[in-house]
Amino acid sequence: MALAGSAIAAQAGGLMTNTNYHIAFDRMMARGATFEIDAAYSNPAGLAWGHEGWQLSLNFQKPWQFRDINANITGVGEHKYEGKASAPIVPALFASYKQDRWAVSAMIGIVGSGGFVEYKEGVPMFNVLLQSMLTANGLTPDQYKLDSEMKGKQYIYGGQINFTYKILDCLSAAVGIRANYYDGYYRGHVKAIEHPMFGDVAKLLLDVDQKGWGVTPLISLAYHQGPLTVTARYEFRTKLNPKNETNILDAGLGAKLVEYMTMTDPQGTPAKLAALQQQLGAYTAPYQDGAHTRYDMPALLSIAAGYEFTPKLRATLEYHFYDDRHAKMANNRQEELKHGTNEFLAGVEYDINDKFTVSCGTQRTDYGLSDGYQQDTSFACDSWSIGMGGAWNINDKVRLNAGYFISLYSDYTKPTAYGSETFSRTNNVIGVGIDYKF
């Protein structure tokens, strides 16, 4: 279970994949037909028409996001669990070298998720579990205080290298490989405390680190003739199977409550405790020490078409398909999706003069969500994203990029055993970067 969720820190892309590494994406979004340095990710084959010699680019982005759960509990009412997702400044580095018909390029960045999320009042899934345990044993919520908090981290770091060759004057191809390192944790607790007779009556404590790695092969093609550029890029599925390093995993009823249950119902208590342990075991099994949890990054097909209407005006249309239904997740959760993720992007760029460029773009993301897929510990919402910004050519070698994008999400409501839950998100990213040509 990924408390951190997918694409935590407001990264654009699929359920487990980011696409916004370079600030040019933030300000234009559709970058699949570019020949600039960000093609090292979005269009490696296109670097065959890029800058002759060396290029470098260093980019910094600051995302912020809220991931809220509004729980409607039958007979109790509504309660909003506010989740704040954050990340420090997120960097990405690009480099390329082109000579005649050959080019080699590299990129280092956070290729999946990337940040922290915290629920200061916990999440309904675990809070309701603990409360239902106590209610089944005769304790009502007014008899104790609930102390709950959940937080998580999820980063997938990636380093990618590509080799490009211009096969014909109008056709090029590239192959590449990316190494991915997963680093995450889950920390949290749910406690029922301060009962007048039993003191602390129940608890669920969690402290787990997860680490793992995987490799992604990549291929791409680009056709460029006159003002038209058409490209295709394919990333193969990446198997990620992180292993738990469990520091704390403790769940159950307080000793005084168990003692009281045994005294008042000596024959029925063992069966109750056994049923309780079985129930808790189902929830805690994914967090056992040494257990593995699948977080595959799906295969990705990207197709783009760019057109230069004038030497100053360019536009691109792009499509992404993430094959999420064949990227394994914990408990084969991917099978609950209705289809893989579909993304539709469009962007336009205009050179005001030799010094300044402005651009804007949009992206529609449809994940194929279902009630069975959505969980308190990991949920997604379909969205529209809008990006804008510009570039300043400080001189012939140095370009400054600045961009901002916002994602507008559709709330998702699902029925639960205790009522319903509505998942909602907000998302903003601001970034700045420097491109340098030698």
N, C-alpha and C positions, 0 to 999 in steps of 0.2 A: 504494500500500500504506500503510495507516494504522498505523504502529507504535504510535501513541497509542491505537488501537482506538476503539471506540464507547463513548460515555458514560463516559469515562475515570474521572472522579473521583467515582464512586459516585452519579451522578445517576439518578433514577428515570425510566423512559420507554422509548422504542423504541431501535433501533440507532443512530440519529443525533439523537434528540430527547429533551430533558429535560422533565419535568413538575413537578418539585418546586422551585418558586421561593419560595413563601410557607411559613412555618413551620406554618401550619394543615394543609398537606399532610403534613408530617413526622409530625404527631400524629394525623391522621385518615385520610389517603390519598385517600379518595373525596370530592372537593370539587366535583363537577360540578353540584351543585344549590344551591350557596351563593349568598347575596345579600351577603356580606361583601366587603371590599375585594379579597380574592384572586380574586373573580369577574372582575376585569379580565383575568385569563388564563383561568381554568377555566370561567367562565360569564358572558361579557360581557352577554348579553341579560338575565340575572338582575338586573343593577344597576338595572333599572327599578323594582325593589321595595327597593332599598338605601337607604342613609342619604341624607337630603335635604341637599344642600350638598356641601362638600369633605371628602375623606378622603385620608390619606396613610399609607403603610406602608413601613418600612425593615426588611429582613431580612438576617440573616447566618447562613451555614451552614458547617460544617467537616466535609468528607468525608475518609475514609481507606479504602484498599482495597489488596488484594494480588491480582495476576493472575499465577498460576504456570503453568509448562509442565513437565510431567514427561515427559522423553524416554526411551523404552525402545529402545535401539539394539541390534539383533541382533548377538550375539557380543561385545558390549562391556558391556551392562548399563544400569541406569537412572541418570539424572541429572536433578535438579530445578533448573530455571531460575526463580529467584524474581524476580518483577516487582513493584515497589512503586509504586503509583499514589498521587499526592498532589495537593493543591491548597491555595493559601492560603485565607483566609476568603473565601467566595463570597457576594457581596451581590446583592440584588434590590430594586428600588424600584417601588412601586405608587402610583398617584394616580387619583382619580375625582371628578367633580362631577355632581350630579344636581339637576335642577329640574323639578318636576312630572312630565311624561311622557318627558322627555329625560335622557340621561346621556352623558357622555364620559369615557373612561378611558384610562390608559396604563400600560405596564409596561416596565421595562428590566432585563435579566438575561442570564445565560448560558444560551441556549436549546438548545444542543447540546454534548455532551461537557463539557469544562471541567476541565483539569488536566494533570498530567505523569505519565509512567510511565518507569521506569528498570529495565533488566536489567543488573546489574553483571557478569554472565558472558555477556552477549549472548543470542541466541536460537538454537535448534537449526538453523533454516532456513539461516542464514549460516555458522554454525560448521561444520556438516556439509558445506556446499558447499565451503568452503576445504579441509577435511580430505580430501574425496574428490578434489579437484584434485591434492593432493600425493600421495595414495596411488596415483593413476593414473600418477604420474611417479616411483614407486619410493620415496617417503618415508613412513615410518610415524610414528604419533603420538608414539612414544617418542623420536623424533629431534629434536623441536622443542617449544617452549612456545607454547601458544595464549593470546593476549591479546585479550579480546573485551569489548565493552560497547555497549549500545544504549539510547537514550532518545528520548522524543518528547514533544511538547506538542500539544494540540488544544483550541481554544476556538472556539465559535460564539457571538458576542455578538448580542443582539437588542434592538431597540426597537420596541414595539407600541403602536398607538393604535386605539381602538374608538369607534363611535358607536351608541348604543342608543336605541330608541324603543318605547314601550308602545302597541301597535296597538289592543288591547282591554284591558279591566281584567284579563283573565286571560291575555293573550298579548303577548309582546314579541319584538323582533328586534334584531340587532346586526350591523354590518359592521365590518371592521377590516383593517389591513395591518401587516405587520411587516418591518422591514429587518434583514437578518442579515449579519454580517461574520465570515468564517472566518480564523483566525490559527493556524498550526501550524508545527512544525518536526520534523525527524528528524536526530539526531546519533548517530554510532556508528562503530565500527571493529572489524574482525577481523584480527588479525595472527598469522602463524606466525613466531616469532622464536627466536633463540639456537640455530640449528642449528650444530654444530661446524665444518662445512665452508662453509656458504653464508651464515651469519649470519641476517639476516631473509630468509625464503624466499617469503613471499606476503602479500598485504594486500588488504583491502577497506575503503576509507575513505568516509564519507558525512557530509555537512553540507548540509542543504537546508531552506530556509524556504518556506512556502506561504501565500498570501493570496488571498482572493476574497470575493465578496459575492452575495447573492440576496434576492428579495422574496417574501413569503408573504401572499396574500389570505386573509381569514378571514370566515366567516359563522356566526351562531348564532341559535337560537330558544329561547324558554323559555315554558312553560305553568305558571301558578301559580293554583291554586284551593283555597282552604281550607288543609288541612294537606299537600296534595300538590303537588309540583313535578316537572315532567318537562322535560328539556332535551336539545338536540342541538347539537353544535358541529362545524364542518368546517374544517380547514386544508388549503389546496391544496398540491400538491407545490412544493418550493423547489429551484430549480436552483442548485447551487453547483459551480463549476468552477475551483478555485484553480490559480494558476500557480506553477511552481517558480522559486525564486531559488536556484540551486545554487552554493554556495560551494566545496565540495570533493566530487569524485566520482572516485575513483582505485581501480582494481582490477587485479590481475595478479600474476605471479610476480616474485621478486627477480631483479635483474640477474645475480648470480653463478650462480643456479640455471639461468637461461636460457642463460648462457654454457657451463655444464657440459653441459646437454642438447644444445646445438648441437655441442659437441666430441665427445661420445660417440655421438650419433646425428644426423649432419648431414642425412641425407635425410628422416628421420621427424619431426624437430623442427618444421619449418614447419607441417606438417599438424596436429600436436598443439597448437601455439600458436594456430592459426586456430580449431580446435574449442573451445579454452579461451576465446578471446575471444567466440565466438558464445554460449557458455554464460553467460559473465559479462554479455554484452550483454542477454540476456533478463531477468536479475535487476536490472540497473541502469537499464534503459530508463525505468521510471516516475520516476526521480530526475534525469533529464537536465534541464539548464537550459532553461527556457522551456516544458517539457512541462506539460500540464494533467491534473489528476486529479479525477474526478467524486466528490463527496461529497453528493449530493442528500439533502435532508431529505424524508421521504415525506409524502404526503397522510395526514391523520389524521381519523378519524371518532370522536367521543366522544358517547356517549348516557348520560344519568344520570336516576335517579329518586330523589327525596328525600321523606321523610315525617316530619311532626312528630307524634309519638304523644301528647305532652303539651307544654305550654309549656317544659318543661325537657329533654325527651328527643327527639333527632332522629337519623335514620339515612339513609344514602344507599347505593344500589347503582349501579355505573358500569361501562361497557364502553368500551375503546379498541381501534380497529383501525388499525394503521399499514400502509399499502400499500407495503411495502418492495420487493416484486418489481417495482414500476414506478418506483422511485427509483434512478436510475443510480449505479453505483459503478465503480471502476476495473476495466477488463477485463470489464465487464458481470457482475461477481461476484454481483449481486442475483439473477441467473437461477438460481443454485445453491440459493437458499432454497426450501423446500418450500411455504411460504405466508408471507403477511405476519404481522406481530406481533399477537398477541391478548393483551389485558390485561383482567383481571377484578378489580374493586376493590369493597371494602365498608368502610364506616366508621360509627361511632356517636359521638355527642357528648351529654354530660349536664351541665346546669348544677347544680352543688351548691347554689349560692345566687346572689345578685346579683353576687358578687365573683369566684367561681371556677367554671371549666368544665374538665372532663376529657374526653378522647377517645382512641379507639384505632381502628386500621384495618388492613386487609391488602390485598395486591395479588399476583396471580398473573401472571407474564409468560412467554409461550410464543413464541419467535422463529421457529420453523419451520426450525431449523438443519439443516445437512447436512455431510458430510465435505468436499464441494467448497467450501463456504463458509468453513469454519474455516481460519485461517492463523496462523502464529506471530506475525505482525506485526499481526493484528487478529482477535480471536475473541470470542465471546459465549457465555453459559451461561444456560439457563432458570432462573427463580428464583421464590421466594416472599419477599415483603417484609412486615414487621410494623412498624407505627408506633404511637407512644403519646406522650402529653404533655398539656399543659393551657394554660389562659389565665387571666390575672388582670386583672380590670377595676379598674385602679388608681383611676380616677374615671370620670365620665360621658364623658370625651373620650379617655382613654388606656387601651389594652389591651396587656398584655405576653403574648406567645406563646412557649412553649418546647416543643421536641419532639425526638424521637429515633426513627430507624428503622434496622433491620438487614435486609439481604437475604441469604437463604440459597440458595445456588446448587447446581445439579446439575452434577457433573463431566461433561465430554464427552471421550470417547476416540475417536480416529480412526487408521486405519492409515496408515503412511508408507512410502516406498521403503526406509527403513532400519530399520523396526520399527513403532513406534506412539508417539503423543503423547496425553497426557491434560491437558486444560485445566481449570483450577479458579480460582475467585474467592472473595474475602470482601469484605464491604462494610458500612460503618457511616456514618451521618450524624447529626450533632447540630446543632441550630440554635436561634436566639433572634431575636425580632423585636418591633417596636413598631408598633401601629396608632394613628393619631390622627384624631379626628373634629372638624372645626371647627364 
